[in-house]
């Protein structure tokens, strides 16, 4: 049986030596002659992914080739070596595809993972570039930063594999290093994902020329030189795969035959008010060849109820038990306190879906053989009075925007009510949307009914045909507690100083999941244009010193909604646009001095590289519409901590007193985080300012907090004033 080798190149588009080396490698494999190459081809199946990120690669090559002269310039200040924003690293929507192997939210990743599971390679290589003053890196990385679920045998085989790489680079006199700088912890990276699949994942990092020629600490580094090293590493990989063939095959066979010994026997999840999120969770699990089952009957675990037909169970007595644990587990204890990437990614918390660990005997229902989208329906037939729909479904915002585009006036219920529908009553919660009829809105009921049928099936939204505006409980349908929704017209700042990853996450969410066009403009452009036609201004993580403060203030005071996320909160609070205040970070209070050699590691450990925390959520607040639980898991990767604010009603999301769910955080940072606001929403004149310390759209797979885009649809409803006649 042959070994299977997967060679992947240039997942980051501005790291082109890999792609160029892949073409040379393919040519070499086709053209070379002799017993060595014949033996490799006879004993190895070779899969080549020559350019994992075509969009970023095109963006980068276009830049450097357009700025190259006949005489190459090595000066690092040269325009060729300094890409324009957002650079070529990321894909079309500015995502780092090397973080998308596990949750596969992008088409490049979906296709790649499908092919991966068809072949289950024994070795997977991931060819990258790093800083120009480095040399060449190959794994293993730092031993203490390997995920505990990765077998020790994997590390041993990786070390043995490295000897082939050393021999190849020694032969051409290239410098290299190993066991430092990089880790194997987050299973969403290209070189780490294989480690929990019975594959040996290998990361290569080549010092980058970032163009055709660049000065470096090791002398001028040329583009051909970078290609040569990657090509030599490729050939060494093939020699290793041939030599280690039997070991690799035995390792993978044993990996999948090994049974789980964990105390957890299965994970059960579901019973959510949002079937779409559960559907996507099942999609991701099944694409990784994880068996998912229906519940045989209604069950209760850890005090939570899970209903048959609405919940699913994933047993660990299956081949992918390590991957299942890697997806579901929570972890707060670590051997090392430094992380190259995030330290937590537990799926149920990413999706905000109820789940439980099953440690007792259980039975399963039928194994899922398909996963149909949970289509919605119209309940109650045609109505000549009106329709309402709840904000629970993940795609409810897409439904609302489609209706607004077609001219329908929508109102949102700011109080609950009981509606009269066909064959009975239905209780509707905060955030229910009314398709409002009246003297100023002429409606063709047949056309509307047809449109709603289409939207129900497309978006998984149920529409209720109400028979009367009079309700037996709560507000009536003509109440002033139904507030008119403005059609969102969003402007997001982009360009130099803005974090392109975070901006791309917002763009991707609005463009691909809400079908809402968002205008993107650079800071200097925004300083010049008229903002009056925009309802919402979005500041993702970034540096906004060049933004015209007075202009933004006047626009908000006139009725605009300003949303600032993560680092942008600093600009908003510093300029006094929000009463929120950022806590000062204390200095190092360690009682004993630390060795200079450990300074970098110590300071790095103070950062929050990416962990999951719990907040208390107010579902009656406009930002909380569509949520049913009063707690929510949020993702945090920064050290921006807010002081408590005077008016508690302005903080709809507040960290709990024991907020850590999964991941790494120092005790000092945890103390700063406890009971502090995560979101503060306040008025400024006729407008609103909403600051979010956490990223609600992280890497497109943090579905659970995407609904905080409520700020776009309901931002103007926040703190709308006290109505007369209310009790104290």
Secondary structure in CASP SS format (residue, H / E / C, confidence):
PFRMAT SS
TARGET T0000
AUTHOR 0000-0000-0000
METHOD secondary structure of the structure
MODEL  1
X C 1.00
X C 1.00
X E 1.00
X E 1.00
X E 1.00
X E 1.00
X E 1.00
X E 1.00
X E 1.00
X C 1.00
X C 1.00
X C 1.00
X C 1.00
X C 1.00
X C 1.00
X C 1.00
X H 1.00
X H 1.00
X H 1.00
X H 1.00
X H 1.00
X H 1.00
X H 1.00
X H 1.00
X H 1.00
X H 1.00
X H 1.00
X H 1.00
X H 1.00
X H 1.00
X H 1.00
X C 1.00
X C 1.00
X C 1.00
X H 1.00
X H 1.00
X H 1.00
X H 1.00
X H 1.00
X H 1.00
X H 1.00
X H 1.00
X H 1.00
X E 1.00
X E 1.00
X E 1.00
X E 1.00
X E 1.00
X E 1.00
X C 1.00
X C 1.00
X C 1.00
X C 1.00
X H 1.00
X H 1.00
X H 1.00
X H 1.00
X H 1.00
X H 1.00
X H 1.00
X H 1.00
X H 1.00
X H 1.00
X H 1.00
X H 1.00
X H 1.00
X C 1.00
X C 1.00
X C 1.00
X C 1.00
X C 1.00
X C 1.00
X C 1.00
X C 1.00
X C 1.00
X C 1.00
X C 1.00
X C 1.00
X H 1.00
X H 1.00
X H 1.00
X C 1.00
X C 1.00
X C 1.00
X C 1.00
X C 1.00
X C 1.00
X C 1.00
X C 1.00
X C 1.00
X C 1.00
X C 1.00
X C 1.00
X C 1.00
X C 1.00
X C 1.00
X H 1.00
X H 1.00
X H 1.00
X C 1.00
X C 1.00
X C 1.00
X C 1.00
X C 1.00
X C 1.00
X C 1.00
X H 1.00
X H 1.00
X H 1.00
X H 1.00
X H 1.00
X H 1.00
X H 1.00
X H 1.00
X H 1.00
X H 1.00
X H 1.00
X H 1.00
X H 1.00
X C 1.00
X C 1.00
X C 1.00
X E 1.00
X E 1.00
X E 1.00
X E 1.00
X E 1.00
X E 1.00
X E 1.00
X E 1.00
X C 1.00
X C 1.00
X C 1.00
X C 1.00
X C 1.00
X E 1.00
X E 1.00
X E 1.00
X C 1.00
X C 1.00
X C 1.00
X C 1.00
X H 1.00
X H 1.00
X H 1.00
X E 1.00
X C 1.00
X C 1.00
X C 1.00
X C 1.00
X C 1.00
X H 1.00
X H 1.00
X H 1.00
X H 1.00
X H 1.00
X H 1.00
X H 1.00
X H 1.00
X H 1.00
X H 1.00
X H 1.00
X H 1.00
X H 1.00
X H 1.00
X H 1.00
X H 1.00
X H 1.00
X H 1.00
X H 1.00
X H 1.00
X H 1.00
X C 1.00
X C 1.00
X C 1.00
X C 1.00
X E 1.00
X C 1.00
X C 1.00
X C 1.00
X C 1.00
X C 1.00
X C 1.00
X E 1.00
X C 1.00
X C 1.00
X C 1.00
X C 1.00
X C 1.00
X H 1.00
X H 1.00
X H 1.00
X H 1.00
X H 1.00
X H 1.00
X H 1.00
X C 1.00
X C 1.00
X C 1.00
X E 1.00
X E 1.00
X E 1.00
X E 1.00
X E 1.00
X E 1.00
X E 1.00
X E 1.00
X C 1.00
X C 1.00
X C 1.00
X C 1.00
X C 1.00
X E 1.00
X E 1.00
X C 1.00
X C 1.00
X C 1.00
X C 1.00
X C 1.00
X C 1.00
X E 1.00
X E 1.00
X H 1.00
X H 1.00
X H 1.00
X H 1.00
X H 1.00
X H 1.00
X H 1.00
X H 1.00
X H 1.00
X H 1.00
X H 1.00
X H 1.00
X H 1.00
X H 1.00
X H 1.00
X H 1.00
X H 1.00
X H 1.00
X H 1.00
X H 1.00
X H 1.00
X C 1.00
X H 1.00
X H 1.00
X H 1.00
X H 1.00
X H 1.00
X H 1.00
X H 1.00
X H 1.00
X H 1.00
X H 1.00
X H 1.00
X H 1.00
X H 1.00
X C 1.00
X C 1.00
X C 1.00
X C 1.00
X C 1.00
X C 1.00
X C 1.00
X C 1.00
X E 1.00
X E 1.00
X E 1.00
X E 1.00
X E 1.00
X C 1.00
X C 1.00
X C 1.00
X C 1.00
X H 1.00
X H 1.00
X H 1.00
X H 1.00
X H 1.00
X H 1.00
X H 1.00
X H 1.00
X H 1.00
X H 1.00
X H 1.00
X H 1.00
X H 1.00
X C 1.00
X C 1.00
X C 1.00
X C 1.00
X C 1.00
X E 1.00
X E 1.00
X E 1.00
X C 1.00
X C 1.00
X C 1.00
X E 1.00
X E 1.00
X E 1.00
X C 1.00
X C 1.00
X E 1.00
X E 1.00
X E 1.00
X C 1.00
X C 1.00
X C 1.00
X C 1.00
X E 1.00
X E 1.00
X E 1.00
X E 1.00
X E 1.00
X C 1.00
X C 1.00
X C 1.00
X C 1.00
X C 1.00
X H 1.00
X H 1.00
X H 1.00
X H 1.00
X H 1.00
X H 1.00
X H 1.00
X H 1.00
X C 1.00
X C 1.00
X C 1.00
X C 1.00
X C 1.00
X C 1.00
X C 1.00
X C 1.00
X C 1.00
X C 1.00
X C 1.00
X C 1.00
X C 1.00
X C 1.00
X C 1.00
X C 1.00
X C 1.00
X C 1.00
X H 1.00
X H 1.00
X H 1.00
X H 1.00
X H 1.00
X C 1.00
X C 1.00
X C 1.00
X E 1.00
X E 1.00
X E 1.00
X E 1.00
X C 1.00
X C 1.00
X C 1.00
X C 1.00
X C 1.00
X E 1.00
X E 1.00
X E 1.00
X E 1.00
X C 1.00
X C 1.00
X C 1.00
X C 1.00
X C 1.00
X C 1.00
X C 1.00
X C 1.00
X C 1.00
X C 1.00
X E 1.00
X E 1.00
X C 1.00
X C 1.00
X C 1.00
X C 1.00
X C 1.00
X C 1.00
X E 1.00
X E 1.00
X E 1.00
X E 1.00
X C 1.00
X C 1.00
X C 1.00
X C 1.00
X C 1.00
X C 1.00
X H 1.00
X H 1.00
X H 1.00
X H 1.00
X H 1.00
X H 1.00
X H 1.00
X H 1.00
X H 1.00
X H 1.00
X C 1.00
X C 1.00
X C 1.00
X C 1.00
X E 1.00
X E 1.00
X E 1.00
X E 1.00
X C 1.00
X C 1.00
X C 1.00
X E 1.00
X E 1.00
X E 1.00
X E 1.00
X E 1.00
X C 1.00
X C 1.00
X E 1.00
X E 1.00
X E 1.00
X E 1.00
X E 1.00
X C 1.00
X C 1.00
X C 1.00
X C 1.00
X E 1.00
X E 1.00
X E 1.00
X C 1.00
X C 1.00
X E 1.00
X C 1.00
X C 1.00
X E 1.00
X C 1.00
X C 1.00
X C 1.00
X H 1.00
X H 1.00
X H 1.00
X H 1.00
X H 1.00
X H 1.00
X H 1.00
X H 1.00
X H 1.00
X H 1.00
X H 1.00
X H 1.00
X H 1.00
X H 1.00
X H 1.00
X C 1.00
X C 1.00
X C 1.00
X E 1.00
X E 1.00
X E 1.00
X E 1.00
X C 1.00
X C 1.00
X C 1.00
X C 1.00
X C 1.00
X C 1.00
X E 1.00
X E 1.00
X C 1.00
X C 1.00
X C 1.00
X C 1.00
X C 1.00
X C 1.00
X C 1.00
X E 1.00
X E 1.00
X E 1.00
X C 1.00
X C 1.00
X C 1.00
X C 1.00
X C 1.00
X E 1.00
X E 1.00
X E 1.00
X E 1.00
X E 1.00
X C 1.00
X C 1.00
X C 1.00
X E 1.00
X C 1.00
X H 1.00
X H 1.00
X H 1.00
X H 1.00
X H 1.00
X H 1.00
X H 1.00
X H 1.00
X H 1.00
X H 1.00
X H 1.00
X H 1.00
X H 1.00
X H 1.00
X C 1.00
X C 1.00
X C 1.00
X C 1.00
X E 1.00
X E 1.00
X E 1.00
X E 1.00
X E 1.00
X H 1.00
X H 1.00
X H 1.00
X H 1.00
X H 1.00
X H 1.00
X C 1.00
X C 1.00
X C 1.00
X C 1.00
X C 1.00
X C 1.00
X C 1.00
X E 1.00
X E 1.00
X E 1.00
X E 1.00
X C 1.00
X C 1.00
X E 1.00
X C 1.00
X C 1.00
X C 1.00
X C 1.00
X C 1.00
X C 1.00
X H 1.00
X H 1.00
X H 1.00
X H 1.00
X H 1.00
X H 1.00
X H 1.00
X H 1.00
X H 1.00
X C 1.00
X C 1.00
X C 1.00
X E 1.00
X E 1.00
X E 1.00
X E 1.00
X E 1.00
X C 1.00
X C 1.00
X H 1.00
X H 1.00
X H 1.00
X H 1.00
X H 1.00
X H 1.00
X H 1.00
X C 1.00
X C 1.00
X C 1.00
X C 1.00
X C 1.00
X C 1.00
X C 1.00
X E 1.00
X C 1.00
X C 1.00
X C 1.00
X C 1.00
X C 1.00
X C 1.00
X C 1.00
X C 1.00
X C 1.00
X C 1.00
X C 1.00
X C 1.00
X C 1.00
X H 1.00
X H 1.00
X H 1.00
X H 1.00
X H 1.00
X H 1.00
X H 1.00
X H 1.00
X H 1.00
X H 1.00
X C 1.00
X C 1.00
X C 1.00
X C 1.00
X C 1.00
X E 1.00
X E 1.00
X E 1.00
X E 1.00
X E 1.00
X E 1.00
X E 1.00
X C 1.00
X C 1.00
X C 1.00
X C 1.00
X H 1.00
X H 1.00
X H 1.00
X C 1.00
X C 1.00
X C 1.00
X C 1.00
X C 1.00
X C 1.00
X E 1.00
X E 1.00
X E 1.00
X E 1.00
X E 1.00
X E 1.00
X C 1.00
X C 1.00
X C 1.00
X C 1.00
X C 1.00
X E 1.00
X C 1.00
X C 1.00
X C 1.00
X C 1.00
X C 1.00
X H 1.00
X H 1.00
X H 1.00
X C 1.00
X C 1.00
X E 1.00
X E 1.00
X E 1.00
X E 1.00
X E 1.00
X E 1.00
X E 1.00
X E 1.00
X E 1.00
X E 1.00
X C 1.00
X C 1.00
X C 1.00
X C 1.00
X H 1.00
X H 1.00
X H 1.00
X H 1.00
X H 1.00
X H 1.00
X H 1.00
X C 1.00
X C 1.00
X C 1.00
X E 1.00
X E 1.00
X E 1.00
X E 1.00
X E 1.00
X E 1.00
X E 1.00
X E 1.00
X C 1.00
X C 1.00
X E 1.00
X E 1.00
X E 1.00
X E 1.00
X E 1.00
X E 1.00
X C 1.00
X C 1.00
X C 1.00
X C 1.00
X C 1.00
X H 1.00
X H 1.00
X H 1.00
X C 1.00
X C 1.00
X H 1.00
X H 1.00
X H 1.00
X H 1.00
X H 1.00
X H 1.00
X H 1.00
X H 1.00
X H 1.00
X H 1.00
X H 1.00
X H 1.00
X H 1.00
X H 1.00
X H 1.00
X C 1.00
X C 1.00
X C 1.00
X C 1.00
X C 1.00
X C 1.00
X C 1.00
X C 1.00
X C 1.00
X C 1.00
X C 1.00
END
